[in-house]
Amino acid sequence: MDIYTDGAYSGLKKTGGWAFYIPELHIRVCGKVTTDDATNNRMELMGAIKALEFIDESNVEDKEITIWSDSQYLVETMAGQFKQKTNLDLWSNLDDLKDTLFSKKIIFKYIKGHSGLKDGNNTADILANLISQI
């Protein structure tokens, strides 16, 4: 199952938005964060966290989940290429979710943002940006 995630931050409004899109299930979910520590990187992580929480809570039967993200920060950290130095609370949450979903193979893949290569990435991007502007 493919899941597209994204995050956005509006410096003008000081709000963040996250989103995920699951084309196979026709599911689009987004949320807004108004805390002082909202950043684009935190919203990228939130998109992935919320997607995995959804998978856990809805008992999705697929054994392989691919999280597509245009965030090299997220994908390369999950691959062990970057160290978790900041946003440790969210990395801990993400690691816990991966442990909870141990029966599933969860893969994080990078997709170039705004490339038109995968419509799913564009959908998540639009949702995250819209919600961060409200």
N, C-alpha and C positions, 0 to 999 in steps of 0.2 A: 504494500500500500504506500502510495506517495502522499506526503504531507508537505505543503509549502508554508513556510513561516517567514515573518518579517517583523521589523520594529521600526519605529520612527520617533523623532523627538522634535518638538516645536520650541525653539529657543524664545520666540516671541511670546508664546502663551505659557511657556514653562510646563508643558504637558507632554507626556509620552503616550504612544499607542503601540499595541502589539496586535498581531493577527495570525491566524492559521487558516488554511484552506485544504480540504480533503476532497478532491474532485470525484473520486470513486463513490463517496457517500453524499455528495452535493452539500457539504457542510462548510459554512463560512462563519468564523467566530472572531470577534475583535474586542479589545478592551482598552480602557484609558487609565493612565497613572498620573497622579498630580502631586506626587511627593517631591521634595527638594532634591532627592538623589536620582530622579529620572534622567537617563541619558539614552542616546541611541543604542549603545552597546547593551545596556540593561534591558531595553525593549526588545532587542534581538533575542536575548536569552529568555525573556518572558514569553515570546511567541513560541519557542520550542518547549518551554516548561508547560505552558497551557495546552499545547497539542498533546504532549505525553500524559498530562493529567486527564485529558479527554479520553485518550486511548485506554488508560487504566480504569476510569469510571464507567465507560460504556462497554467494557468487555469485548472489544474488537477481537475477532478470532484470527486475523492475519498473523502469521508468524514472523514476517519480515516487514519492518517499517522503515521507509526512507524519508528522512527529514531533509528537505531541500531548502537551502538558505543562501542568500547573497551576502552573508556575513562571514568573511574569512576568520574573523575573531572567534565566532562560534564553532565553525566547522574544524578549523585547525587546532583549536584548544581541545575539542572532543577527540581529535585524532592523536593528541599528545604532542603536537608540534609547538604549541604555545603553552606556557605555564599559567596556572590560575593565580594571578597576582592581585586582581581587583574583582569586585563584585562576588566576593567569596560566598556570600549568603545565597546568591542565585546558582552559582556553580554547585554548591552543596545540595541544593534542591534538585538540580538537574541530575546529579550523580545518584541521589536517593531514588529518583524516579526510574532511572535506568536499572538500578538494583531491584526495584519493585517489579519491573517488567522483564525480569531475567529470562523468562521463557520465550521472549521475542528477540529477534535479531534487529537491533536498532542501528541504522547506518545514517551518518550525517554526510551529506554531499553538498559541495559548493556549486552554485549556479550564478553566472554573471547577472547582476541586476540590470533591469531595464534593457535587456538584450532582445526580447521578443522570442527567445528560444523556447520558453515554457510559459504558457499562459497562466499557469498556477502561480508562478512567482509574481507576475504582474497583478493578479487578483489580490494576493496577500499584501503587496506593496500599497495598492490603492486603499484597502481597508485600514491598514496601519496608519497611513498618512491622513486619511479622512478623520479617523477617530482622534488623532492627536491634535487636530485643528479645532475641534468642537469645544 
